[in-house]
Amino acid sequence: TKPAAPLFSANGLGQTSLNTQLSASPEDLLTKLKTELTAQGYKERQINTVVGAWGFNLVMEPPGGTSVDGTPADKVALLVAQAAAIAPGRLNLNLRFEASGR
C-alpha cells in the first residue's frame, strides 16, 4: 500500500533492492506475488520456492526479451523476493534482481 524503500544490497544487481513491511501471512503474500508477476510474464523457478511460518523465498525469471542493467554477459537476471516474519501477521519483504549462471 506504500512505496517500498530502496536500500543497499551487496548481492543485488546494481547493489540495490526494495524493502517494505506488510501485514499478511507468508502464504497469502506469496500467492499474491506469484499471481501478479506471472500475469506480467515472469516465470517461477519452482525449485527455489520455499514457504513456512518464518516467511518465504521466491525466484522468478523475467519475461523473455527483458534486460536488467548491470547483468554480466555470461549471466541472467533473476527477480528474488524474500519475506521474513517480524511479528505475527507482519512480514518484511525484500525484492531485488540477482545475476545467476545460465
N, C-alpha and C positions, 0 to 999 in steps of 0.2 A: 504493500500500500504506500510505501515511501521509497524514494530512490536509494539504491544500495551505494554505500560509500566506497570509492576506490582506495586501495591501500597497497603497500609494497608486498610483493610475493616473490621470494627468491627463485622459485622453480617455474613460475608462470612466464609465458612469452611476454616480453616487454616488462617483465618484473612487476606486473600489476594484477590485481584481482578486484572483484567486487564483493563486499561483505555487508550483511544486514542481519537483523534479528526478526523472527516472525513467530506468531502464535499459531502453532499447528502441530500435528503428530508427524513423526517421520514418514509413516506410510502415506498419509494424505498429501504431504508436500511432495514426496517422491512421485506419486501418481500424477499430481498436477504438473510438475516439471516435465515428466516424460510425455504427457499428453500434449502440452504446449510446444515443446521442442520437436516432437515427431511431426506435428502439424506444420512446422516451419521447415521440414526436410531433414532434420537431424536423425541419425541412426544410432540406436543404443548399442553399446558394446556390452552385451549381457553378462559376459564373464566377469566384468568389473563391478557389476551392480551388487551391493550388499545393503541390507536394511535391518535395523533392530531398534530396540528401545533407546539406544545410545544415539541414533541418527542414521545417516546413510551415506553411501558413496555411489555416484553415477558418472559414467563416462559416455560421451556422445560424439560421434563423428559428424562434422559439419556437412551441410548439403554439398553435393558434387559441384565442382567449379568454384567453391568458396576458397579464398586465400586469406590467411591470417598474417598480418605484418610480423616480421621477425622470425618466421619459421624457416629453419635451415633447409637447404635444397634436398638433403637426404632424409628429411623427417616429414611427418604430417602433424597438423594441429588437431588437438582433441579438446573438447569442452569438458571440464571437470567440475562437477557440482558435489560439494560435500556439506553435510549438515551435522551438527553436534548438539545434543540436548544440553541446555544450560539450566533448565528448570522444568518442572512438569508443564507440558504443553508449550514450551518455549524452545525454539531452535536458533542456533547461529548458522547462517547459510553463507558459504563462500563459493564463488564462481570464478573460474579462470580458464584460460587456454594454456595447454602444455604441449610440448613437442614430443613425439614418440616415433620410434622406428616404424618403417612401413610394414 
